[in-house]
Amino acid sequence: MCGIVGVAGSSPVNQLIYDSLLLLQHRGQDAAGIATSHDQFFNMHKAHGLVRDVFRTRNMRSLPGNSGLGQVRYPTAGSSDSVDEAQPFYVNAPFGITFVHNGNLTNWRELRDELFNIDRRHINTNSDSEVLLNVFAHELQLAANGCSLDENMIFSAVSSVHRRAKGAYAVIAQIASYGMVAFRDPYGIRPLCLGSINTGSRTEWMVASESVALTGCGFTLVRDVAPGEAIFIDLDGNMVSRQCAEHPALTSCVFEYVYFARPDSVMDGVSVYDARLNMGEYLGDNVAKTLRLGEIDVVMPIPDSSRPSAMQLAARLDLSYREGFIKNRYIGRTFIMPGQAVRKKSVRQKLSAIDMEFRGKNVLLVDDSIVRGTTSRQIVDMARAAGANKVYFASAAPAVRFPNVYGIDMPTQTELIATGRDTEQVAREIGADGLVYQELSDLEQSIRDLNPAAMKNFESSCFNGHYVTGDIDAAYLERLNQTRGMRPAAGEMGSGGEEA
């Protein structure tokens, strides 16, 4: 999972990109990078770490230019810890291109072989993003056929990318001496939106993973980039767009709304905050059918991303709502911690319980999701240690039973706590007196309610095992398991998705 941004402006954009990356920091904390364009030269700086640590004054001074792009990165399974895989990426032929990508190609190995054996292009890392960049560069070369580029050639190249690439991809690229291109895969699995600001002399543009990056920097959200669509912004700030896919169909990733996106973002016409409130409504109805409400004294969220759902659930069921856990915001997100022992320690450091809110009470804890169950088990133990009489648990997401192959680094299927277990068995594993999962149909409907005309289908593969790109089979998942085993496991998801 990554956050990407591109700015086509009329004045230096380095600070603007830096500020927007801070607003997208929740989407990746492994590495950050910025590339700007100035006098036909690209300037780039990238490194491991948070945005605030990667960019110092000297780095910002080395990034002149009125257009540029940036990325915050969270690596997926099998990726290298080398800074070489941090983005932006760059190629110099046939046109100088800098490139950022959010998502994951499911056929990147096949594309890499084609690039080497047929297209005669060299790939220097194991990153699918570098593969996608070289596919785009090769298709630009074919479209131009030795001529100068124009928008028709650029859109033709994007169309060819859609025909060759499979998986999830939201892309922003700068083409030296031409302008900026942004496009989204034909299913629109990963988010991408467009914003603008009028400076008086011209319109400046920003493209970003989430609307909060736009509005937080003073831009107005214009719209989302449609699935399969490409947008081109020339050096004078003129913007044109074209649908470049043959059969586009919006199929947004539900986990964006459950966990990853900030609540103050709007994606594909849906307020993330309102979607999480709706999740609480639907989850509350399921809790009422599953548990004895008279035995629940208080509802508590696991900070932070589950808070809207927990508040709405409590209101729906006319139950008391309390904040029983306090989050230490100076501890990194637990799901990026490398290894089980570190992860367990991090949960204890990250959350602390207010004993008086638990003592002698039957508590319903609400979290956004349960993946491995490690964090959930630790939190239930903390509630009991704080004096809770009974501890019930509710998940705003359904049981996670399948790996994600579209850019979210989840455990292998055997590591998922719901694999091979029913709800009662998962409850016992995490030590809860009762467990309620959100129904998948309710989760999807909670989002669909807010934009029924557009939100007809969803990418919900981690819950139902249906992969919309149609190219995922048992052999692919087994290879993913083996690849993931080659590096330390990412930590537990859940418990505060949108906050660093």
MARSEVEX-99583 format. One line per field, with one value per residue (C-alpha): x, y, z; chain; residue number from 1; residue in three letters. Coordinates in steps of 0.25 Angstrom, whole numbers, plus 5000, padded with zeros to 4 digits. Example, Ala and Ser with C-alpha at 12.3 -4.5 7.8 and 13.67 -1.06 7.14 Angstrom:
<sites>
x 5049  5055;
y 4982  4996;
z 5031  5029;
cadena A  A;
num 1  2;
residuo ala  ser;
</sites>
This chain:
<sites>
x 5000  5005  5001  5004  5003  5007  5006  5006  5008  5013  5023  5032  5025  5035  5028  5014  5018  5024  5012  5003  5012  5010  4995  4997  5007  4997  4998  5013  5023  5035  5040  5037  5042  5040  5044  5043  5045  5053  5059  5057  5065  5059  5063  5060  5062  5057  5061  5055  5047  5036  5034  5039  5052  5055  5054  5063  5065  5077  5069  5057  5067  5071  5057  5054  5043  5029  5024  5027  5022  5024  5021  5021  5023  5019  5025  5017  5021  5034  5039  5053  5057  5067  5065  5066  5051  5047  5040  5039  5046  5052  5056  5063  5058  5052  5047  5051  5040  5039  5028  5020  5011  5001  4996  5001  5003  4998  5006  5018  5027  5022  5023  5037  5041  5034  5042  5055  5053  5044  5044  5059  5058  5066  5059  5069  5060  5049  5039  5026  5026  5039  5033  5020  5029  5036  5024  5018  5032  5032  5018  5021  5032  5024  5013  5022  5030  5041  5032  5030  5019  5005  4993  4987  5000  5001  4986  4989  5001  4992  4982  4993  4997  4983  4984  4997  4996  4987  4985  4983  4990  4988  5000  5005  5017  5025  5029  5041  5037  5023  5015  5009  5000  4991  4984  4976  4974  4961  4955  4959  4963  4973  4968  4973  4966  4968  4968  4971  4973  4973  4985  4980  4990  4986  4980  4989  4986  4989  4986  4987  4982  4973  4965  4971  4984  4977  4968  4979  4988  4977  4972  4958  4954  4949  4946  4952  4960  4951  4955  4963  4964  4976  4978  4989  4993  5003  5014  5004  4994  4984  4977  4971  4966  4961  4956  4967  4961  4951  4942  4944  4936  4938  4942  4947  4955  4946  4958  4961  4948  4949  4964  4974  4968  4967  4953  4953  4955  4945  4947  4939  4928  4928  4931  4940  4935  4921  4924  4929  4917  4909  4917  4914  4899  4899  4909  4900  4888  4896  4901  4886  4883  4895  4898  4889  4889  4885  4899  4906  4910  4918  4923  4938  4946  4960  4966  4966  4959  4948  4943  4932  4927  4927  4920  4909  4907  4906  4895  4888  4887  4885  4897  4907  4920  4933  4948  4955  4968  4978  4987  5001  5003  5018  5019  5019  5007  5008  5005  5019  5027  5036  5033  5024  5031  5033  5018  5014  5023  5018  5003  5006  5013  5003  4991  4988  4975  4967  4964  4952  4945  4947  4946  4934  4927  4923  4930  4928  4941  4939  4951  4952  4956  4963  4974  4984  4977  4990  4986  4972  4977  4986  4975  4965  4976  4978  4963  4962  4975  4968  4956  4946  4936  4933  4939  4932  4938  4931  4939  4934  4939  4936  4945  4958  4960  4968  4981  4981  4988  4985  4995  4991  5002  4994  4998  4998  4985  4990  4994  4980  4973  4959  4965  4959  4952  4937  4933  4933  4946  4952  4946  4953  4966  4966  4960  4947  4933  4926  4930  4922  4927  4921  4914  4920  4907  4905  4919  4918  4904  4909  4918  4908  4897  4906  4907  4898  4899  4914  4917  4911  4923  4934  4948  4946  4955  4961  4947  4941  4953  4948  4959  4953  4964  4962  4976  4978  4978  4984  4997  4998  4994  5004  5015  5011  5012  5026  5031  5025  5032  5046  5045  5040  5025  5018  5011  4996  4987  4975  4975  4976  4978  4978  4987  5002;
y 5000  5014  5028  5036  5050  5059  5074  5082  5096  5110  5112  5103  5090  5084  5089  5086  5071  5070  5075  5066  5054  5057  5056  5043  5037  5027  5020  5017  5018  5010  5020  5034  5041  5053  5056  5070  5075  5087  5092  5079  5072  5063  5065  5054  5050  5037  5029  5020  5026  5036  5048  5057  5049  5047  5062  5072  5086  5083  5072  5082  5092  5081  5079  5092  5092  5095  5081  5068  5056  5048  5035  5029  5014  5002  4990  4977  4963  4959  4973  4977  4986  4993  5008  5004  5000  5013  5022  5030  5022  5028  5023  5032  5025  5028  5039  5043  5039  5039  5030  5026  5015  5010  4996  4982  4976  4961  4958  4965  4953  4950  4965  4965  4953  4960  4973  4966  4956  4963  4978  4978  4986  4984  4983  4986  4983  4973  4984  4982  4997  4998  4987  4996  5008  5001  4995  5009  5015  5004  5006  5021  5018  5010  5020  5031  5023  5033  5045  5056  5052  5057  5054  5044  5036  5037  5032  5021  5016  5016  5007  4998  4997  4993  4982  4977  4979  4972  4975  4988  5001  5016  5023  5037  5040  5052  5052  5062  5074  5069  5069  5060  5047  5040  5027  5017  5002  4998  4993  5005  4996  5007  5021  5033  5047  5060  5074  5088  5103  5116  5124  5136  5134  5119  5107  5098  5083  5072  5057  5049  5036  5042  5055  5059  5062  5072  5079  5080  5087  5097  5090  5087  5073  5073  5058  5044  5038  5028  5014  5012  5027  5035  5050  5058  5072  5079  5089  5101  5095  5090  5077  5067  5053  5040  5027  5017  5003  4995  4990  4999  4996  5002  4991  4999  4992  4991  4991  5005  5009  5000  5003  5009  5023  5035  5038  5052  5046  5045  5033  5030  5040  5033  5040  5030  5035  5033  5019  5016  5021  5013  5001  5003  5003  4990  4984  4988  4981  4968  4970  4971  4958  4951  4956  4959  4974  4974  4968  4979  4991  4999  5000  5004  5006  5001  5014  5020  5015  5008  5020  5024  5010  5008  5022  5019  5004  5010  5020  5010  5000  5011  5006  5015  5019  5021  5023  5012  5011  5023  5022  5026  5034  5033  5018  5013  5005  4991  4984  4989  4983  4972  4960  4954  4957  4972  4973  4968  4978  4989  4987  4989  5001  5006  5005  5007  5004  5013  5004  5011  5010  4994  4991  4981  4984  4975  4982  4981  4985  4989  4988  4991  4976  4964  4958  4950  4952  4955  4970  4966  4955  4965  4976  4966  4962  4977  4979  4967  4972  4986  4979  4976  4965  4960  4964  4963  4967  4972  4974  4985  4976  4961  4950  4951  4937  4940  4948  4961  4962  4976  4984  4981  4973  4963  4950  4937  4929  4919  4931  4937  4934  4931  4921  4907  4913  4918  4930  4923  4917  4931  4936  4926  4928  4943  4941  4948  4944  4946  4951  4957  4959  4969  4962  4964  4968  4979  4984  4986  4992  5002  5008  5006  5014  5027  5026  5015  5019  5017  5007  4994  4985  4983  4977  4968  4957  4956  4953  4944  4939  4945  4952  4962  4962  4947  4942  4937  4922  4913  4913  4928  4928  4917  4925  4937  4929  4924  4938  4944  4934  4940  4952  4956  4956  4969  4971  4971  4980  4986  4996  5009  5009  5024  5029  5028;
z 5000  4996  4995  4982  4978  4966  4965  4952  4956  4952  4964  4972  4976  4986  4999  4993  4990  5004  5011  5003  5006  5021  5019  5012  5022  5027  5014  5015  5026  5020  5010  5004  4991  4982  4968  4962  4947  4945  4932  4925  4937  4947  4962  4972  4986  4993  5005  5016  5027  5030  5021  5032  5034  5019  5015  5021  5017  5008  5001  4999  4992  4983  4977  4969  4958  4956  4954  4962  4968  4981  4988  5002  5002  5010  5004  5000  5001  4995  4993  4996  5008  4998  4996  4981  4982  4988  4978  4969  4958  4946  4932  4921  4909  4900  4908  4922  4931  4946  4952  4964  4966  4977  4975  4971  4957  4958  4945  4947  4946  4932  4928  4933  4924  4912  4915  4915  4904  4894  4897  4901  4913  4926  4940  4952  4963  4967  4968  4960  4959  4951  4942  4940  4937  4926  4920  4919  4914  4903  4899  4898  4889  4880  4880  4876  4866  4866  4866  4876  4886  4886  4895  4885  4886  4901  4902  4892  4901  4913  4905  4902  4917  4921  4911  4916  4931  4941  4955  4963  4959  4961  4954  4952  4943  4938  4924  4921  4913  4911  4924  4935  4932  4942  4940  4948  4945  4938  4951  4959  4971  4976  4978  4970  4970  4963  4969  4964  4969  4961  4964  4956  4944  4942  4948  4956  4957  4968  4966  4979  4985  4995  4994  5008  5001  4992  5001  5012  5002  4998  4985  4982  4979  4965  4963  4964  4952  4946  4945  4932  4930  4927  4930  4923  4928  4918  4922  4921  4931  4920  4925  4915  4919  4911  4915  4911  4915  4907  4918  4930  4943  4956  4967  4979  4989  5002  5011  5007  5014  5026  5029  5021  5016  5025  5030  5025  5011  5000  4990  4978  4983  4997  5010  5017  5031  5026  5021  5035  5042  5033  5036  5051  5048  5040  5051  5062  5056  5055  5069  5074  5067  5072  5087  5099  5099  5114  5117  5110  5119  5110  5096  5094  5081  5078  5074  5063  5051  5058  5066  5056  5055  5070  5073  5063  5068  5082  5077  5069  5081  5091  5099  5107  5099  5106  5102  5109  5102  5100  5088  5089  5076  5077  5074  5060  5054  5059  5046  5040  5051  5047  5055  5065  5078  5074  5070  5084  5091  5081  5085  5099  5097  5087  5095  5110  5117  5127  5138  5143  5130  5130  5145  5147  5134  5122  5110  5095  5088  5074  5064  5049  5046  5051  5042  5050  5063  5071  5073  5077  5087  5094  5094  5101  5111  5114  5116  5126  5133  5135  5142  5131  5135  5121  5108  5095  5082  5069  5056  5046  5035  5032  5035  5027  5020  5008  5004  4997  4984  4980  4988  5003  5010  5018  5024  5016  5017  5028  5037  5036  5049  5042  5033  5037  5049  5051  5059  5072  5070  5066  5079  5087  5080  5084  5098  5096  5102  5089  5075  5064  5050  5040  5029  5015  5009  5020  5018  5003  5005  5016  5005  4993  5001  5000  4985  4979  4965  4964  4975  4969  4971  4981  4982  4994  4991  5005  5010  4999  4991  4978  4970  4960  4950  4948  4947  4962  4964  4975  4968  4969  4984  4987  4980  4988  5001  4998  4994  5006  5015  5009  5018  5032  5033  5034  5047  5050  5043  5050  5062  5056  5041  5038  5049  5049;
cadena A  A  A  A  A  A  A  A  A  A  A  A  A  A  A  A  A  A  A  A  A  A  A  A  A  A  A  A  A  A  A  A  A  A  A  A  A  A  A  A  A  A  A  A  A  A  A  A  A  A  A  A  A  A  A  A  A  A  A  A  A  A  A  A  A  A  A  A  A  A  A  A  A  A  A  A  A  A  A  A  A  A  A  A  A  A  A  A  A  A  A  A  A  A  A  A  A  A  A  A  A  A  A  A  A  A  A  A  A  A  A  A  A  A  A  A  A  A  A  A  A  A  A  A  A  A  A  A  A  A  A  A  A  A  A  A  A  A  A  A  A  A  A  A  A  A  A  A  A  A  A  A  A  A  A  A  A  A  A  A  A  A  A  A  A  A  A  A  A  A  A  A  A  A  A  A  A  A  A  A  A  A  A  A  A  A  A  A  A  A  A  A  A  A  A  A  A  A  A  A  A  A  A  A  A  A  A  A  A  A  A  A  A  A  A  A  A  A  A  A  A  A  A  A  A  A  A  A  A  A  A  A  A  A  A  A  A  A  A  A  A  A  A  A  A  A  A  A  A  A  A  A  A  A  A  A  A  A  A  A  A  A  A  A  A  A  A  A  A  A  A  A  A  A  A  A  A  A  A  A  A  A  A  A  A  A  A  A  A  A  A  A  A  A  A  A  A  A  A  A  A  A  A  A  A  A  A  A  A  A  A  A  A  A  A  A  A  A  A  A  A  A  A  A  A  A  A  A  A  A  A  A  A  A  A  A  A  A  A  A  A  A  A  A  A  A  A  A  A  A  A  A  A  A  A  A  A  A  A  A  A  A  A  A  A  A  A  A  A  A  A  A  A  A  A  A  A  A  A  A  A  A  A  A  A  A  A  A  A  A  A  A  A  A  A  A  A  A  A  A  A  A  A  A  A  A  A  A  A  A  A  A  A  A  A  A  A  A  A  A  A  A  A  A  A  A  A  A  A  A  A  A  A  A  A  A  A  A  A  A  A  A  A  A  A  A  A  A  A  A  A  A  A  A  A  A  A  A  A  A  A  A  A  A  A  A  A  A  A  A  A  A  A  A  A  A  A  A  A  A  A  A  A  A  A  A  A  A  A  A  A  A  A  A  A  A  A  A  A  A;
num 1  2  3  4  5  6  7  8  9  10  11  12  13  14  15  16  17  18  19  20  21  22  23  24  25  26  27  28  29  30  31  32  33  34  35  36  37  38  39  40  41  42  43  44  45  46  47  48  49  50  51  52  53  54  55  56  57  58  59  60  61  62  63  64  65  66  67  68  69  70  71  72  73  74  75  76  77  78  79  80  81  82  83  84  85  86  87  88  89  90  91  92  93  94  95  96  97  98  99  100  101  102  103  104  105  106  107  108  109  110  111  112  113  114  115  116  117  118  119  120  121  122  123  124  125  126  127  128  129  130  131  132  133  134  135  136  137  138  139  140  141  142  143  144  145  146  147  148  149  150  151  152  153  154  155  156  157  158  159  160  161  162  163  164  165  166  167  168  169  170  171  172  173  174  175  176  177  178  179  180  181  182  183  184  185  186  187  188  189  190  191  192  193  194  195  196  197  198  199  200  201  202  203  204  205  206  207  208  209  210  211  212  213  214  215  216  217  218  219  220  221  222  223  224  225  226  227  228  229  230  231  232  233  234  235  236  237  238  239  240  241  242  243  244  245  246  247  248  249  250  251  252  253  254  255  256  257  258  259  260  261  262  263  264  265  266  267  268  269  270  271  272  273  274  275  276  277  278  279  280  281  282  283  284  285  286  287  288  289  290  291  292  293  294  295  296  297  298  299  300  301  302  303  304  305  306  307  308  309  310  311  312  313  314  315  316  317  318  319  320  321  322  323  324  325  326  327  328  329  330  331  332  333  334  335  336  337  338  339  340  341  342  343  344  345  346  347  348  349  350  351  352  353  354  355  356  357  358  359  360  361  362  363  364  365  366  367  368  369  370  371  372  373  374  375  376  377  378  379  380  381  382  383  384  385  386  387  388  389  390  391  392  393  394  395  396  397  398  399  400  401  402  403  404  405  406  407  408  409  410  411  412  413  414  415  416  417  418  419  420  421  422  423  424  425  426  427  428  429  430  431  432  433  434  435  436  437  438  439  440  441  442  443  444  445  446  447  448  449  450  451  452  453  454  455  456  457  458  459  460  461  462  463  464  465  466  467  468  469  470  471  472  473  474  475  476  477  478  479  480  481  482  483  484  485  486  487  488  489  490  491  492  493  494  495  496  497  498  499  500;
residuo met  cys  gly  ile  val  gly  val  ala  gly  ser  ser  pro  val  asn  gln  leu  ile  tyr  asp  ser  leu  leu  leu  leu  gln  his  arg  gly  gln  asp  ala  ala  gly  ile  ala  thr  ser  his  asp  gln  phe  phe  asn  met  his  lys  ala  his  gly  leu  val  arg  asp  val  phe  arg  thr  arg  asn  met  arg  ser  leu  pro  gly  asn  ser  gly  leu  gly  gln  val  arg  tyr  pro  thr  ala  gly  ser  ser  asp  ser  val  asp  glu  ala  gln  pro  phe  tyr  val  asn  ala  pro  phe  gly  ile  thr  phe  val  his  asn  gly  asn  leu  thr  asn  trp  arg  glu  leu  arg  asp  glu  leu  phe  asn  ile  asp  arg  arg  his  ile  asn  thr  asn  ser  asp  ser  glu  val  leu  leu  asn  val  phe  ala  his  glu  leu  gln  leu  ala  ala  asn  gly  cys  ser  leu  asp  glu  asn  met  ile  phe  ser  ala  val  ser  ser  val  his  arg  arg  ala  lys  gly  ala  tyr  ala  val  ile  ala  gln  ile  ala  ser  tyr  gly  met  val  ala  phe  arg  asp  pro  tyr  gly  ile  arg  pro  leu  cys  leu  gly  ser  ile  asn  thr  gly  ser  arg  thr  glu  trp  met  val  ala  ser  glu  ser  val  ala  leu  thr  gly  cys  gly  phe  thr  leu  val  arg  asp  val  ala  pro  gly  glu  ala  ile  phe  ile  asp  leu  asp  gly  asn  met  val  ser  arg  gln  cys  ala  glu  his  pro  ala  leu  thr  ser  cys  val  phe  glu  tyr  val  tyr  phe  ala  arg  pro  asp  ser  val  met  asp  gly  val  ser  val  tyr  asp  ala  arg  leu  asn  met  gly  glu  tyr  leu  gly  asp  asn  val  ala  lys  thr  leu  arg  leu  gly  glu  ile  asp  val  val  met  pro  ile  pro  asp  ser  ser  arg  pro  ser  ala  met  gln  leu  ala  ala  arg  leu  asp  leu  ser  tyr  arg  glu  gly  phe  ile  lys  asn  arg  tyr  ile  gly  arg  thr  phe  ile  met  pro  gly  gln  ala  val  arg  lys  lys  ser  val  arg  gln  lys  leu  ser  ala  ile  asp  met  glu  phe  arg  gly  lys  asn  val  leu  leu  val  asp  asp  ser  ile  val  arg  gly  thr  thr  ser  arg  gln  ile  val  asp  met  ala  arg  ala  ala  gly  ala  asn  lys  val  tyr  phe  ala  ser  ala  ala  pro  ala  val  arg  phe  pro  asn  val  tyr  gly  ile  asp  met  pro  thr  gln  thr  glu  leu  ile  ala  thr  gly  arg  asp  thr  glu  gln  val  ala  arg  glu  ile  gly  ala  asp  gly  leu  val  tyr  gln  glu  leu  ser  asp  leu  glu  gln  ser  ile  arg  asp  leu  asn  pro  ala  ala  met  lys  asn  phe  glu  ser  ser  cys  phe  asn  gly  his  tyr  val  thr  gly  asp  ile  asp  ala  ala  tyr  leu  glu  arg  leu  asn  gln  thr  arg  gly  met  arg  pro  ala  ala  gly  glu  met  gly  ser  gly  gly  glu  glu  ala;
</sites>
